[in-house]
């Protein structure tokens, strides 16, 4: 059963059409004017509209012109009944969904066939749309389940990523603090690591993988492990360690990806520091006189190419960190943090921040990020590691049996250094 809305000014024809389609089992509403039809159609959308149209009637013309602009009625199939007008002229005049055009006097049997045809077609379309909606609803539900599963997996991965981050070792005479804020919330392309080479040499690694998000996090996890293994295998020879890492990564990274990094080795007793920089911003050192110096060295990122003399492109820097000095390592995220004046934080901001941060600040790295307002303004991962050599006397050498861990040296291991 379909709902038919009939608009016909002639009462006799209107009544005959009403009787015919009621006998066919349809719900029929017969109205004399288009004004009445407009009000009725706005209350209930008809399945078929049968409208008698006079081209010289402004109300009839306005009625048909309004239908395409009415979202509720735009797709209602229309059977037009005209009096003497050419069908072609009717179709050109109106943009509504005209299914058929009949001329007066109307052949009711022919009209009956037209109505039944359009009703069947409309019902099939409605059923088809219903199936499509059901399928779309099922697809949405499947996607929602997959998204929930993926979100749970990502949450677990992000939590694991956080717990896998190295903790700065606690060493008497040194203060090492980190600030790491991935732009994605938990995971990102920046990385860092600490590993002990023996009971007095600490290797410190920072890096930055091209890209953001999950792919960058996967690559940085691999790169961090490869570099850490390299510095151990080569027993602190930074150039050889970086060559090892470059050879391993060059054949594994996706096309167009590379790893910028810096590896440094610190003798925690003497303060001797050695590093090589491969693509990350050069570090800065702040002396006991509060002046900030940028340490510029040459070096190319890892994974771009594998050559027999690759390590020769990497420059080694050596210096001694005197008591009271600070060494600050960082990725480009903090330098590129936009400031409220439209400029980037850059080295100018880094120098000003260090010059104003108190010497006894408990976490220099976080203070730098706060000065840059990186938590609000940064558009990239932010990684900062600050190493401060405190003015504490560390006389003597460690005992032969002094133990250490690759990821962290305990305070007890340094008891021998205090004798």
HUBELGI-V414552 format. One record per backbone hydrogen bond with DSSP energy under -0.5 kcal/mol. CO is the residue of the C=O (numbers start at 1). NH is the residue of the N-H. E is the energy in kcal/mol with one decimal. If there is no record, write none. Layout:
co:nh:e
CO:NH:E
CO:NH:E
//
This chain:
co:nh:e
2:4:-0.7
2:27:-2.3
3:47:-2.5
3:48:-1.4
4:6:-0.6
4:29:-2.3
5:50:-2.8
6:8:-0.6
6:31:-3.1
7:52:-2.7
9:11:-0.5
10:14:-2.3
11:15:-2.7
12:16:-2.3
13:17:-2.4
14:18:-2.0
15:19:-2.5
16:20:-2.4
17:21:-2.2
18:22:-1.6
19:23:-2.3
20:24:-1.1
21:26:-2.2
22:25:-1.7
26:28:-0.7
27:4:-3.0
29:6:-3.0
29:31:-0.5
31:8:-2.5
33:37:-1.8
34:38:-2.4
35:39:-1.7
36:40:-2.3
37:41:-2.9
38:42:-1.7
39:43:-1.0
40:43:-0.6
40:44:-2.2
47:77:-0.6
48:5:-2.4
48:50:-0.5
49:51:-0.7
49:79:-2.8
50:7:-3.1
51:53:-0.6
51:81:-2.5
53:55:-0.5
53:83:-0.5
54:57:-2.0
56:58:-0.7
57:61:-2.3
58:62:-2.6
59:63:-2.0
60:64:-2.0
61:65:-1.8
62:66:-1.5
63:67:-1.2
64:68:-0.6
66:69:-0.8
66:70:-0.6
67:70:-1.6
69:71:-0.7
70:73:-0.7
70:74:-2.0
73:76:-1.8
77:49:-2.3
78:80:-0.6
78:99:-3.1
78:100:-1.3
79:51:-2.2
80:82:-0.5
80:102:-3.3
81:53:-2.6
82:84:-0.5
82:104:-2.1
86:90:-1.7
87:91:-2.4
88:92:-2.0
89:93:-1.4
90:94:-1.5
96:98:-1.8
97:78:-2.2
97:99:-0.6
100:80:-2.7
102:82:-2.9
106:108:-0.9
107:111:-2.5
108:112:-2.8
109:113:-2.1
110:114:-2.3
111:115:-2.8
112:116:-2.6
113:117:-2.4
114:118:-2.5
115:119:-2.7
116:120:-2.5
117:121:-2.4
118:122:-2.8
119:123:-2.9
120:124:-2.4
121:125:-2.4
122:126:-2.7
123:127:-2.6
124:128:-2.7
125:129:-2.9
126:130:-2.3
127:131:-2.6
128:132:-2.7
129:133:-2.8
130:134:-2.5
131:135:-2.9
132:136:-2.9
133:137:-2.8
134:138:-2.6
135:139:-2.6
136:140:-2.7
137:141:-2.4
138:142:-2.5
139:143:-2.9
140:144:-2.8
141:145:-2.3
142:146:-2.7
143:147:-3.1
144:148:-2.6
145:149:-2.5
146:150:-3.1
147:151:-3.2
148:152:-2.5
149:153:-2.5
150:154:-3.1
151:155:-2.7
152:156:-2.5
153:157:-3.0
154:158:-3.1
155:159:-2.5
156:160:-2.7
157:161:-2.6
158:162:-2.2
159:163:-2.3
160:164:-1.7
161:165:-0.6
162:165:-1.1
169:171:-0.8
171:174:-2.0
173:390:-2.1
175:177:-0.5
175:388:-2.8
177:386:-2.5
179:384:-2.4
181:382:-1.8
182:185:-1.7
184:186:-0.6
187:184:-0.7
189:209:-2.0
191:207:-2.4
192:166:-0.5
193:205:-2.7
195:203:-3.2
200:202:-0.6
200:268:-2.9
201:197:-2.8
201:198:-1.1
201:203:-0.5
202:266:-3.0
203:195:-2.2
204:264:-2.6
205:193:-2.1
206:262:-2.3
207:191:-2.1
208:260:-2.7
212:216:-0.9
213:217:-2.0
214:218:-2.5
215:219:-2.3
216:220:-2.9
217:221:-1.9
218:222:-1.7
219:223:-2.9
220:224:-2.9
221:225:-1.6
222:226:-2.4
223:227:-2.6
224:228:-2.2
225:229:-2.5
226:230:-2.4
227:231:-2.3
228:232:-1.4
229:233:-3.0
230:234:-2.4
231:236:-2.4
232:235:-1.6
234:237:-1.9
236:238:-1.2
237:241:-2.4
238:242:-2.7
239:243:-2.2
240:244:-2.4
241:245:-2.4
242:246:-2.8
243:247:-2.6
244:248:-2.1
245:249:-2.6
246:250:-2.5
247:251:-0.6
249:252:-1.4
249:253:-2.2
254:257:-2.2
258:210:-1.7
258:260:-0.5
259:302:-3.2
260:208:-3.1
261:278:-3.3
261:280:-0.8
262:206:-2.2
263:276:-2.2
264:204:-3.0
265:274:-2.0
266:202:-2.8
266:268:-0.9
267:271:-2.7
271:321:-2.9
272:267:-2.8
273:319:-2.4
274:265:-3.0
275:317:-2.6
276:263:-1.9
278:261:-2.0
283:295:-2.7
284:328:-3.1
285:287:-0.6
285:293:-2.9
286:326:-2.6
287:290:-2.1
291:287:-2.3
293:285:-2.6
294:296:-0.9
295:297:-0.5
298:315:-2.3
301:304:-0.6
302:259:-2.5
305:307:-0.5
307:310:-1.3
309:312:-1.5
310:313:-2.1
311:314:-1.4
313:315:-0.5
315:277:-0.6
317:275:-2.3
319:273:-3.4
319:321:-0.5
320:322:-0.8
322:325:-2.1
325:389:-2.5
326:286:-3.0
327:329:-0.5
327:387:-3.2
328:284:-1.9
329:385:-2.9
331:334:-0.7
331:335:-0.6
332:336:-2.2
334:337:-0.9
335:346:-2.7
337:345:-1.8
339:342:-2.0
343:339:-3.4
345:349:-2.4
346:350:-1.8
347:351:-2.7
348:352:-2.1
349:353:-2.6
350:354:-2.4
351:355:-2.3
352:356:-1.1
353:356:-0.6
353:357:-1.4
358:361:-1.6
363:367:-1.9
364:368:-2.3
365:369:-1.9
366:370:-2.3
367:371:-2.3
368:372:-2.0
369:374:-2.6
370:373:-0.9
373:376:-1.4
373:377:-2.6
374:378:-1.7
377:338:-0.5
381:383:-0.5
382:181:-2.8
383:331:-1.7
384:179:-2.5
385:329:-3.0
386:177:-2.2
386:388:-0.5
387:327:-2.8
387:389:-0.5
388:175:-2.4
388:390:-0.8
389:324:-3.8
390:392:-2.2
399:402:-1.4
406:196:-1.7
408:405:-0.5
408:410:-0.6
409:170:-0.6
411:414:-1.4
412:415:-1.6
414:417:-0.8
414:418:-0.7
415:418:-1.0
415:419:-0.5
416:419:-0.7
//
